[in-house]
Amino acid sequence: MAERTEPYAGGNREAWSPLQVLGSGLTIIGGVAYTVSFFLKYLFNASLWHIATTENNHILSIREPLILSILAVLAVGLGLAGTTRDATALCVGQAIIGCYLFGQGFSWGLPSYSRLEIGYWTQAVGGLVMAVGGVLALVGNLQGRASLPHQPSETQPQAEG
C-alpha cells in the first residue's frame, strides 16, 4: 500500500480522518501542558527543575526532566506534523511518546497524593491527554487508510489480459 504523505493543500482531503486531526491536536495540547508542568510547583513548593538541580547537586539528577521535556517537545512536533501530513509513522510516534510520558509522569501506587501540587497534576493530565491523543490519531489514520480503495503498487507487475 502506498504511503499517503500529501499536505492538506494538495492531498485528497476526503481520505483524511477528522479523528487523526483531533488526536494530533490533543497531543499538541498535552505536550505543551506536560512541558509547562516542569516549571510549576510539584512537591514542597518546588518545581521538578528545582528539585533536580538542588536536591542531589549531581548532573545525573537533571537528566530525567530534561529528557522528558525533549520528548514532550518532540510529541508536540509530531502532533503539528500530524495535522498537516498524513503519515502513519507520525501517528505511531505520537502514541508511543504520549503513552511513555504518561507512564513516566504519573506515579503509580503512592500511598497518598495529597502532598503533590499543581505541577504534578498538570504533568499527569498532560501525559494522559497526549496518550489519548496519540492513540486517537493512530486509529483515525488507520481508519482513513482502510476507507481508501486499494491501488496496485507500481512495483507489482500488472496482469495482462
Backbone as JSON Lines, residues from 0, in Angstrom:
{"i":0,"aa":"M","n":[0.85,-1.17,0.0],"ca":[0.0,0.0,0.0],"c":[0.9,1.23,0.0]}
{"i":1,"aa":"A","n":[0.61,2.18,-0.83],"ca":[1.41,3.39,-0.95],"c":[1.17,4.3,0.25]}
{"i":2,"aa":"E","n":[2.23,4.94,0.73],"ca":[2.14,5.87,1.85],"c":[1.52,7.18,1.38]}
{"i":3,"aa":"R","n":[0.5,7.68,2.08],"ca":[-0.12,8.95,1.73],"c":[0.54,10.04,2.54]}
{"i":4,"aa":"T","n":[1.37,10.85,1.89],"ca":[2.05,11.91,2.62],"c":[1.8,13.28,1.99]}
{"i":5,"aa":"E","n":[0.65,13.46,1.37],"ca":[0.34,14.75,0.76],"c":[-0.07,15.73,1.84]}
{"i":6,"aa":"P","n":[0.3,17.01,1.69],"ca":[-0.22,18.01,2.61],"c":[-1.7,18.25,2.35]}
{"i":7,"aa":"Y","n":[-2.38,18.87,3.31],"ca":[-3.8,19.15,3.12],"c":[-4.07,19.92,1.84]}
{"i":8,"aa":"A","n":[-3.22,20.91,1.54],"ca":[-3.49,21.77,0.4],"c":[-3.55,20.99,-0.91]}
{"i":9,"aa":"G","n":[-2.7,19.97,-1.05],"ca":[-2.68,19.26,-2.31],"c":[-3.17,17.84,-2.22]}
{"i":10,"aa":"G","n":[-3.53,17.38,-1.04],"ca":[-3.88,15.99,-0.87],"c":[-5.36,15.72,-1.05]}
{"i":11,"aa":"N","n":[-5.72,14.47,-0.9],"ca":[-7.1,14.04,-1.01],"c":[-7.75,14.23,0.35]}
{"i":12,"aa":"R","n":[-8.41,15.34,0.53],"ca":[-8.95,15.7,1.83],"c":[-10.03,14.72,2.3]}
{"i":13,"aa":"E","n":[-10.74,14.1,1.38],"ca":[-11.8,13.17,1.78],"c":[-11.23,11.93,2.46]}
{"i":14,"aa":"A","n":[-9.98,11.61,2.2],"ca":[-9.38,10.4,2.78],"c":[-8.89,10.64,4.2]}
{"i":15,"aa":"W","n":[-8.83,11.87,4.63],"ca":[-8.32,12.19,5.96],"c":[-9.41,11.97,7.0]}
{"i":16,"aa":"S","n":[-9.03,11.41,8.1],"ca":[-9.97,11.19,9.18],"c":[-9.93,12.38,10.14]}
{"i":17,"aa":"P","n":[-11.08,12.92,10.5],"ca":[-11.09,14.01,11.49],"c":[-10.54,13.53,12.84]}
{"i":18,"aa":"L","n":[-10.62,12.23,13.08],"ca":[-10.1,11.67,14.32],"c":[-8.58,11.83,14.39]}
{"i":19,"aa":"Q","n":[-7.9,11.73,13.27],"ca":[-6.45,11.91,13.24],"c":[-6.09,13.36,13.6]}
{"i":20,"aa":"V","n":[-6.83,14.3,13.04],"ca":[-6.55,15.71,13.32],"c":[-6.89,16.03,14.78]}
{"i":21,"aa":"L","n":[-7.99,15.5,15.29],"ca":[-8.36,15.7,16.69],"c":[-7.3,15.12,17.61]}
{"i":22,"aa":"G","n":[-6.87,13.89,17.33],"ca":[-5.85,13.25,18.15],"c":[-4.54,14.0,18.14]}
{"i":23,"aa":"S","n":[-4.13,14.48,16.97],"ca":[-2.9,15.26,16.88],"c":[-3.03,16.56,17.66]}
{"i":24,"aa":"G","n":[-4.2,17.18,17.61],"ca":[-4.44,18.39,18.39],"c":[-4.35,18.14,19.88]}
{"i":25,"aa":"L","n":[-4.91,17.02,20.33],"ca":[-4.81,16.66,21.75],"c":[-3.36,16.4,22.14]}
{"i":26,"aa":"T","n":[-2.59,15.78,21.26],"ca":[-1.18,15.54,21.54],"c":[-0.44,16.86,21.72]}
{"i":27,"aa":"I","n":[-0.76,17.84,20.88],"ca":[-0.12,19.15,20.99],"c":[-0.47,19.8,22.33]}
{"i":28,"aa":"I","n":[-1.74,19.81,22.69],"ca":[-2.19,20.43,23.94],"c":[-1.55,19.72,25.14]}
{"i":29,"aa":"G","n":[-1.58,18.39,25.14],"ca":[-0.98,17.63,26.24],"c":[0.51,17.84,26.34]}
{"i":30,"aa":"G","n":[1.2,17.92,25.2],"ca":[2.65,18.12,25.22],"c":[3.04,19.48,25.77]}
{"i":31,"aa":"V","n":[2.27,20.5,25.43],"ca":[2.54,21.84,25.97],"c":[2.3,21.84,27.48]}
{"i":32,"aa":"A","n":[1.2,21.25,27.93],"ca":[0.91,21.18,29.37],"c":[1.99,20.39,30.1]}
{"i":33,"aa":"Y","n":[2.44,19.3,29.51],"ca":[3.47,18.46,30.12],"c":[4.77,19.25,30.28]}
{"i":34,"aa":"T","n":[5.14,20.0,29.25],"ca":[6.38,20.78,29.31],"c":[6.27,21.91,30.33]}
{"i":35,"aa":"V","n":[5.14,22.58,30.36],"ca":[4.94,23.68,31.32],"c":[4.95,23.15,32.75]}
{"i":36,"aa":"S","n":[4.49,21.93,32.96],"ca":[4.4,21.38,34.32],"c":[5.74,21.31,35.03]}
{"i":37,"aa":"F","n":[6.82,21.23,34.29],"ca":[8.14,21.14,34.93],"c":[8.5,22.43,35.66]}
{"i":38,"aa":"F","n":[7.85,23.52,35.33],"ca":[8.16,24.81,35.94],"c":[7.15,25.2,37.02]}
{"i":39,"aa":"L","n":[6.13,24.38,37.25],"ca":[5.13,24.65,38.28],"c":[5.52,23.94,39.57]}
{"i":40,"aa":"K","n":[4.87,24.32,40.66],"ca":[5.14,23.68,41.95],"c":[4.74,22.21,41.87]}
{"i":41,"aa":"Y","n":[5.68,21.35,42.2],"ca":[5.48,19.91,42.07],"c":[5.29,19.26,43.45]}
{"i":42,"aa":"L","n":[6.24,19.53,44.33],"ca":[6.24,18.93,45.65],"c":[6.98,19.87,46.59]}
{"i":43,"aa":"F","n":[6.42,20.14,47.73],"ca":[7.05,21.01,48.73],"c":[7.4,22.38,48.16]}
{"i":44,"aa":"N","n":[6.49,22.98,47.41],"ca":[6.67,24.31,46.82],"c":[7.89,24.41,45.91]}
{"i":45,"aa":"A","n":[8.26,23.34,45.28],"ca":[9.41,23.35,44.36],"c":[9.01,22.69,43.05]}
{"i":46,"aa":"S","n":[9.56,23.21,41.95],"ca":[9.31,22.62,40.65],"c":[10.24,21.43,40.46]}
{"i":47,"aa":"L","n":[9.95,20.61,39.43],"ca":[10.84,19.48,39.16],"c":[12.24,19.95,38.79]}
{"i":48,"aa":"W","n":[12.33,21.07,38.08],"ca":[13.66,21.59,37.74],"c":[14.41,21.96,39.0]}
{"i":49,"aa":"H","n":[13.72,22.58,39.96],"ca":[14.37,22.97,41.22],"c":[14.8,21.72,42.0]}
{"i":50,"aa":"I","n":[13.93,20.75,42.09],"ca":[14.26,19.51,42.8],"c":[15.45,18.81,42.15]}
{"i":51,"aa":"A","n":[15.45,18.74,40.82],"ca":[16.52,18.04,40.1],"c":[17.87,18.73,40.23]}
{"i":52,"aa":"T","n":[17.87,20.03,40.33],"ca":[19.15,20.75,40.34],"c":[19.68,21.04,41.74]}
{"i":53,"aa":"T","n":[18.83,20.98,42.77],"ca":[19.31,21.33,44.11],"c":[19.33,20.16,45.09]}
{"i":54,"aa":"E","n":[18.53,19.15,44.89],"ca":[18.45,18.06,45.85],"c":[19.75,17.25,45.92]}
{"i":55,"aa":"N","n":[20.22,16.78,44.77],"ca":[21.4,15.92,44.77],"c":[22.66,16.65,44.35]}
{"i":56,"aa":"N","n":[22.5,17.83,43.73],"ca":[23.63,18.57,43.19],"c":[24.52,17.69,42.32]}
{"i":57,"aa":"H","n":[23.91,16.88,41.51],"ca":[24.64,15.95,40.65],"c":[24.07,16.07,39.24]}
{"i":58,"aa":"I","n":[24.92,16.03,38.24],"ca":[24.49,16.23,36.86],"c":[23.48,15.17,36.4]}
{"i":59,"aa":"L","n":[23.52,13.98,36.99],"ca":[22.59,12.93,36.57],"c":[21.16,13.25,36.98]}
{"i":60,"aa":"S","n":[20.97,14.04,38.04],"ca":[19.62,14.29,38.51],"c":[18.82,15.18,37.56]}
{"i":61,"aa":"I","n":[19.48,15.96,36.74],"ca":[18.76,16.84,35.81],"c":[18.38,16.12,34.52]}
{"i":62,"aa":"R","n":[18.92,14.94,34.33],"ca":[18.64,14.22,33.07],"c":[17.17,13.88,32.9]}
{"i":63,"aa":"E","n":[16.51,13.43,33.95],"ca":[15.13,12.98,33.79],"c":[14.21,14.1,33.31]}
{"i":64,"aa":"P","n":[14.13,15.25,34.01],"ca":[13.24,16.28,33.48],"c":[13.68,16.81,32.12]}
{"i":65,"aa":"L","n":[14.97,16.82,31.85],"ca":[15.47,17.29,30.56],"c":[15.03,16.35,29.44]}
{"i":66,"aa":"I","n":[15.21,15.05,29.65],"ca":[14.82,14.06,28.63],"c":[13.31,14.06,28.44]}
{"i":67,"aa":"L","n":[12.55,14.14,29.53],"ca":[11.09,14.16,29.4],"c":[10.62,15.43,28.69]}
{"i":68,"aa":"S","n":[11.28,16.55,28.94],"ca":[10.93,17.79,28.23],"c":[11.21,17.67,26.74]}
{"i":69,"aa":"I","n":[12.35,17.09,26.39],"ca":[12.68,16.9,24.98],"c":[11.66,15.99,24.3]}
{"i":70,"aa":"L","n":[11.27,14.92,24.98],"ca":[10.26,14.01,24.41],"c":[8.91,14.7,24.26]}
{"i":71,"aa":"A","n":[8.53,15.53,25.23],"ca":[7.26,16.25,25.13],"c":[7.28,17.23,23.96]}
{"i":72,"aa":"V","n":[8.41,17.92,23.77],"ca":[8.52,18.84,22.63],"c":[8.5,18.05,21.32]}
{"i":73,"aa":"L","n":[9.12,16.87,21.3],"ca":[9.08,16.01,20.12],"c":[7.64,15.57,19.82]}
{"i":74,"aa":"A","n":[6.88,15.24,20.87],"ca":[5.47,14.86,20.67],"c":[4.67,16.02,20.1]}
{"i":75,"aa":"V","n":[4.95,17.24,20.57],"ca":[4.26,18.42,20.02],"c":[4.61,18.56,18.54]}
{"i":76,"aa":"G","n":[5.89,18.37,18.2],"ca":[6.3,18.45,16.8],"c":[5.63,17.4,15.93]}
{"i":77,"aa":"L","n":[5.52,16.18,16.46],"ca":[4.84,15.12,15.72],"c":[3.35,15.43,15.57]}
{"i":78,"aa":"G","n":[2.76,16.03,16.62],"ca":[1.36,16.43,16.54],"c":[1.14,17.5,15.49]}
{"i":79,"aa":"L","n":[2.03,18.48,15.46],"ca":[1.93,19.53,14.43],"c":[2.08,18.93,13.04]}
{"i":80,"aa":"A","n":[3.04,18.04,12.88],"ca":[3.23,17.39,11.58],"c":[2.02,16.51,11.24]}
{"i":81,"aa":"G","n":[1.42,15.88,12.27],"ca":[0.27,15.02,12.04],"c":[-0.98,15.77,11.62]}
{"i":82,"aa":"T","n":[-1.03,17.08,11.88],"ca":[-2.18,17.86,11.43],"c":[-2.01,18.36,10.0]}
{"i":83,"aa":"T","n":[-0.79,18.26,9.46],"ca":[-0.55,18.74,8.09],"c":[-0.1,17.64,7.14]}
{"i":84,"aa":"R","n":[0.35,16.52,7.65],"ca":[0.8,15.4,6.82],"c":[0.05,14.14,7.22]}
{"i":85,"aa":"D","n":[-0.17,13.29,6.26],"ca":[-0.89,12.06,6.52],"c":[0.1,10.9,6.42]}
{"i":86,"aa":"A","n":[0.79,10.63,7.51],"ca":[1.74,9.53,7.54],"c":[1.52,8.74,8.82]}
{"i":87,"aa":"T","n":[1.42,7.45,8.71],"ca":[1.18,6.59,9.86],"c":[2.3,6.7,10.88]}
{"i":88,"aa":"A","n":[3.54,6.86,10.42],"ca":[4.67,6.94,11.34],"c":[4.53,8.12,12.31]}
{"i":89,"aa":"L","n":[3.99,9.23,11.85],"ca":[3.78,10.37,12.74],"c":[2.79,10.02,13.85]}
{"i":90,"aa":"C","n":[1.75,9.31,13.5],"ca":[0.73,8.93,14.48],"c":[1.25,7.87,15.45]}
{"i":91,"aa":"V","n":[2.04,6.94,14.94],"ca":[2.65,5.93,15.82],"c":[3.59,6.61,16.81]}
{"i":92,"aa":"G","n":[4.38,7.56,16.33],"ca":[5.28,8.3,17.22],"c":[4.54,9.05,18.3]}
{"i":93,"aa":"Q","n":[3.42,9.69,17.93],"ca":[2.61,10.4,18.93],"c":[2.09,9.44,19.99]}
{"i":94,"aa":"A","n":[1.6,8.29,19.56],"ca":[1.03,7.32,20.5],"c":[2.09,6.77,21.44]}
{"i":95,"aa":"I","n":[3.25,6.4,20.9],"ca":[4.31,5.81,21.72],"c":[4.84,6.83,22.73]}
{"i":96,"aa":"I","n":[5.17,8.02,22.25],"ca":[5.72,9.03,23.16],"c":[4.68,9.45,24.19]}
{"i":97,"aa":"G","n":[3.42,9.63,23.76],"ca":[2.37,10.02,24.7],"c":[2.17,8.98,25.8]}
{"i":98,"aa":"C","n":[2.11,7.71,25.43],"ca":[1.93,6.66,26.44],"c":[3.15,6.56,27.36]}
{"i":99,"aa":"Y","n":[4.34,6.68,26.8],"ca":[5.55,6.64,27.63],"c":[5.58,7.79,28.63]}
{"i":100,"aa":"L","n":[5.28,9.01,28.15],"ca":[5.32,10.16,29.05],"c":[4.23,10.1,30.11]}
{"i":101,"aa":"F","n":[3.08,9.55,29.76],"ca":[2.04,9.37,30.78],"c":[2.54,8.41,31.85]}
{"i":102,"aa":"G","n":[3.16,7.32,31.43],"ca":[3.69,6.37,32.4],"c":[4.8,6.96,33.27]}
{"i":103,"aa":"Q","n":[5.61,7.82,32.69],"ca":[6.68,8.45,33.45],"c":[6.16,9.55,34.37]}
{"i":104,"aa":"G","n":[5.1,10.23,33.96],"ca":[4.61,11.37,34.72],"c":[3.65,11.03,35.83]}
{"i":105,"aa":"F","n":[2.97,9.9,35.74],"ca":[2.0,9.54,36.77],"c":[2.64,8.52,37.69]}
{"i":106,"aa":"S","n":[2.73,8.86,38.97],"ca":[3.33,7.96,39.96],"c":[2.28,6.96,40.43]}
{"i":107,"aa":"W","n":[2.44,5.72,40.02],"ca":[1.5,4.67,40.36],"c":[1.75,4.18,41.78]}
{"i":108,"aa":"G","n":[0.72,3.96,42.52],"ca":[0.81,3.3,43.81],"c":[1.35,4.13,44.95]}
{"i":109,"aa":"L","n":[1.27,5.44,44.88],"ca":[1.66,6.25,46.03],"c":[0.65,6.04,47.15]}
{"i":110,"aa":"P","n":[1.1,6.01,48.39],"ca":[0.14,5.84,49.48],"c":[-0.8,7.05,49.61]}
{"i":111,"aa":"S","n":[-0.31,8.23,49.23],"ca":[-1.15,9.42,49.29],"c":[-0.68,10.4,48.21]}
{"i":112,"aa":"Y","n":[-1.64,11.0,47.55],"ca":[-1.34,12.0,46.54],"c":[-1.58,13.42,47.07]}
{"i":113,"aa":"S","n":[-1.85,13.53,48.35],"ca":[-2.27,14.81,48.93],"c":[-1.14,15.85,48.96]}
{"i":114,"aa":"R","n":[0.11,15.44,49.03],"ca":[1.21,16.41,49.1],"c":[1.65,16.89,47.72]}
{"i":115,"aa":"L","n":[1.18,16.25,46.68],"ca":[1.57,16.65,45.33],"c":[0.81,17.89,44.91]}
{"i":116,"aa":"E","n":[1.49,18.77,44.21],"ca":[0.89,20.07,43.88],"c":[0.56,20.15,42.39]}
{"i":117,"aa":"I","n":[0.22,21.35,41.94],"ca":[-0.32,21.58,40.6],"c":[0.61,21.09,39.49]}
{"i":118,"aa":"G","n":[1.91,21.17,39.69],"ca":[2.85,20.71,38.67],"c":[2.71,19.22,38.39]}
{"i":119,"aa":"Y","n":[2.52,18.44,39.45],"ca":[2.34,17.0,39.28],"c":[1.05,16.71,38.51]}
{"i":120,"aa":"W","n":[-0.03,17.37,38.92],"ca":[-1.32,17.09,38.3],"c":[-1.35,17.58,36.86]}
{"i":121,"aa":"T","n":[-0.7,18.69,36.57],"ca":[-0.62,19.17,35.19],"c":[0.16,18.18,34.35]}
{"i":122,"aa":"Q","n":[1.25,17.63,34.9],"ca":[2.04,16.65,34.17],"c":[1.26,15.37,33.94]}
{"i":123,"aa":"A","n":[0.55,14.9,34.96],"ca":[-0.21,13.66,34.83],"c":[-1.34,13.81,33.8]}
{"i":124,"aa":"V","n":[-2.08,14.9,33.87],"ca":[-3.18,15.12,32.93],"c":[-2.63,15.37,31.53]}
{"i":125,"aa":"G","n":[-1.54,16.14,31.42],"ca":[-0.91,16.38,30.12],"c":[-0.45,15.08,29.48]}
{"i":126,"aa":"G","n":[0.13,14.19,30.28],"ca":[0.54,12.89,29.77],"c":[-0.64,12.05,29.32]}
{"i":127,"aa":"L","n":[-1.72,12.08,30.09],"ca":[-2.92,11.34,29.71],"c":[-3.51,11.88,28.41]}
{"i":128,"aa":"V","n":[-3.57,13.2,28.29],"ca":[-4.12,13.81,27.07],"c":[-3.24,13.46,25.87]}
{"i":129,"aa":"M","n":[-1.91,13.47,26.05],"ca":[-1.01,13.07,24.95],"c":[-1.22,11.62,24.56]}
{"i":130,"aa":"A","n":[-1.34,10.74,25.55],"ca":[-1.52,9.32,25.26],"c":[-2.83,9.07,24.51]}
{"i":131,"aa":"V","n":[-3.91,9.67,25.01],"ca":[-5.21,9.5,24.35],"c":[-5.17,10.11,22.95]}
{"i":132,"aa":"G","n":[-4.58,11.3,22.83],"ca":[-4.48,11.96,21.53],"c":[-3.67,11.15,20.53]}
{"i":133,"aa":"G","n":[-2.55,10.6,20.97],"ca":[-1.73,9.79,20.07],"c":[-2.46,8.54,19.58]}
{"i":134,"aa":"V","n":[-3.17,7.89,20.49],"ca":[-3.92,6.69,20.11],"c":[-5.07,7.07,19.17]}
{"i":135,"aa":"L","n":[-5.77,8.17,19.45],"ca":[-6.84,8.61,18.55],"c":[-6.3,8.96,17.17]}
{"i":136,"aa":"A","n":[-5.15,9.64,17.13],"ca":[-4.55,9.98,15.84],"c":[-4.21,8.72,15.05]}
{"i":137,"aa":"L","n":[-3.67,7.72,15.73],"ca":[-3.32,6.47,15.06],"c":[-4.56,5.74,14.57]}
{"i":138,"aa":"V","n":[-5.58,5.66,15.41],"ca":[-6.83,4.99,14.99],"c":[-7.45,5.74,13.81]}
{"i":139,"aa":"G","n":[-7.47,7.06,13.88],"ca":[-8.02,7.85,12.78],"c":[-7.24,7.65,11.5]}
{"i":140,"aa":"N","n":[-5.92,7.6,11.6],"ca":[-5.09,7.38,10.41],"c":[-5.37,6.02,9.8]}
{"i":141,"aa":"L","n":[-5.46,5.0,10.64],"ca":[-5.71,3.65,10.12],"c":[-7.12,3.52,9.54]}
{"i":142,"aa":"Q","n":[-8.09,4.2,10.14],"ca":[-9.44,4.19,9.58],"c":[-9.47,4.89,8.23]}
{"i":143,"aa":"G","n":[-8.75,5.99,8.12],"ca":[-8.68,6.7,6.84],"c":[-8.05,5.85,5.76]}
{"i":144,"aa":"R","n":[-7.03,5.09,6.12],"ca":[-6.38,4.21,5.16],"c":[-7.3,3.06,4.76]}
{"i":145,"aa":"A","n":[-8.07,2.56,5.71],"ca":[-8.97,1.44,5.4],"c":[-10.1,1.87,4.47]}
{"i":146,"aa":"S","n":[-10.44,3.16,4.5],"ca":[-11.54,3.63,3.65],"c":[-11.1,3.91,2.22]}
{"i":147,"aa":"L","n":[-9.8,3.92,1.96],"ca":[-9.31,4.15,0.6],"c":[-9.43,2.89,-0.23]}
{"i":148,"aa":"P","n":[-9.76,3.02,-1.5],"ca":[-9.75,1.83,-2.36],"c":[-8.3,1.38,-2.56]}
{"i":149,"aa":"H","n":[-8.1,0.08,-2.64],"ca":[-6.76,-0.46,-2.82],"c":[-6.25,-0.14,-4.22]}
{"i":150,"aa":"Q","n":[-5.05,0.41,-4.28],"ca":[-4.43,0.71,-5.57],"c":[-3.19,-0.18,-5.72]}
{"i":151,"aa":"P","n":[-3.02,-0.81,-6.85],"ca":[-1.85,-1.69,-7.01],"c":[-0.57,-0.88,-6.93]}
{"i":152,"aa":"S","n":[0.44,-1.48,-6.36],"ca":[1.74,-0.82,-6.22],"c":[2.42,-0.75,-7.57]}
{"i":153,"aa":"E","n":[3.27,0.25,-7.75],"ca":[3.99,0.41,-9.01],"c":[5.0,-0.7,-9.23]}
{"i":154,"aa":"T","n":[5.45,-1.33,-8.15],"ca":[6.46,-2.37,-8.29],"c":[5.86,-3.73,-8.64]}
{"i":155,"aa":"Q","n":[4.55,-3.9,-8.42],"ca":[3.92,-5.16,-8.74],"c":[3.57,-5.2,-10.21]}
{"i":156,"aa":"P","n":[3.87,-6.31,-10.88],"ca":[3.52,-6.4,-12.31],"c":[2.0,-6.44,-12.48]}
{"i":157,"aa":"Q","n":[1.53,-5.75,-13.49],"ca":[0.11,-5.72,-13.81],"c":[-0.24,-7.01,-14.58]}
{"i":158,"aa":"A","n":[-1.42,-7.52,-14.31],"ca":[-1.89,-8.72,-15.02],"c":[-2.24,-8.33,-16.45]}
{"i":159,"aa":"E","n":[-1.71,-9.11,-17.36],"ca":[-2.02,-8.84,-18.76],"c":[-3.31,-9.57,-19.15]}
{"i":160,"aa":"G","n":[-4.04,-8.96,-19.99],"ca":[-5.24,-9.68,-20.37],"c":[-6.22,-8.94,-21.14]}
